[in-house]
Amino acid sequence: MDLERIPFRVALGAEIRRLRKEKNMTQKELAIAVGVTKQAVCMIEGGRRSPAQSKYGNFALVLGVEPSHFWEAAYAQN
């Protein structure tokens, strides 16, 4: 697994963290709702990995955005 902090990953993680906090969710609550581990959420929010492609829809559904929102938000920050 590549743990390099790529700018896109950092921006994506920051947006997921922002949306999670806006919903007053803990990392554990988000992880359970999405179907990943708390460690995965921590690494995604920290910019050390991206969600699996199959999980973007789950993150979007739980966080109340369209899946394309993540790319738009991440590229807007770069």
C-alpha positions as CSV (number, residue, x, y, z in Angstrom):
1,M,0.0,0.0,0.0
2,D,1.3,3.4,-1.0
3,L,1.3,5.7,2.0
4,E,2.6,8.8,0.2
5,R,0.7,12.0,0.9
6,I,-0.3,13.0,-2.6
7,P,-2.0,16.4,-2.8
8,F,-5.2,15.0,-4.2
9,R,-5.5,12.5,-1.4
10,V,-4.8,15.2,1.2
11,A,-7.6,17.4,-0.3
12,L,-10.0,14.5,-0.6
13,G,-9.4,13.4,3.0
14,A,-9.8,17.0,4.2
15,E,-13.2,17.2,2.5
16,I,-14.4,13.8,3.9
17,R,-13.3,15.0,7.4
18,R,-15.2,18.3,6.9
19,L,-18.4,16.6,5.8
20,R,-18.1,14.0,8.6
21,K,-17.7,16.7,11.2
22,E,-20.6,18.7,9.7
23,K,-22.8,15.7,10.3
24,N,-21.4,15.3,13.9
25,M,-20.1,11.8,13.2
26,T,-17.1,10.1,14.7
27,Q,-14.6,8.3,12.5
28,K,-16.0,5.0,13.9
29,E,-19.6,5.9,13.1
30,L,-18.6,6.9,9.5
31,A,-16.6,3.7,9.1
32,I,-19.5,1.5,10.2
33,A,-22.0,3.4,8.0
34,V,-19.7,3.1,5.0
35,G,-18.5,-0.4,5.6
36,V,-14.8,0.2,6.2
37,T,-12.6,0.1,9.3
38,K,-12.0,3.1,11.5
39,Q,-8.3,2.8,10.6
40,A,-9.2,3.2,6.9
41,V,-11.2,6.4,7.6
42,C,-8.3,7.7,9.6
43,M,-5.8,7.0,6.8
44,I,-8.2,8.5,4.2
45,E,-8.8,11.6,6.2
46,G,-5.0,11.9,6.8
47,G,-4.4,11.8,3.1
48,R,-2.4,8.5,3.2
49,R,-4.8,6.5,1.1
50,S,-7.9,7.0,-1.0
51,P,-11.2,5.0,-0.6
52,A,-11.6,1.9,-2.7
53,Q,-13.5,2.8,-5.9
54,S,-16.4,0.6,-4.7
55,K,-16.7,2.7,-1.5
56,Y,-17.0,6.3,-3.0
57,G,-20.7,5.8,-3.5
58,N,-21.1,4.7,0.2
59,F,-19.1,7.7,1.4
60,A,-21.3,10.0,-0.8
61,L,-24.5,8.5,0.4
62,V,-23.6,8.6,4.1
63,L,-22.2,12.2,3.8
64,G,-25.1,13.5,1.7
65,V,-23.3,14.5,-1.5
66,E,-23.0,13.2,-5.0
67,P,-19.9,11.0,-5.6
68,S,-18.5,13.7,-8.1
69,H,-18.4,16.1,-5.2
70,F,-15.2,14.5,-3.9
71,W,-13.3,15.1,-7.1
72,E,-14.7,18.6,-7.5
73,A,-13.7,19.6,-3.9
74,A,-10.3,17.9,-4.1
75,Y,-9.4,19.5,-7.4
76,A,-10.7,22.9,-6.3
77,Q,-8.1,22.8,-3.4
78,N,-5.2,22.0,-5.7
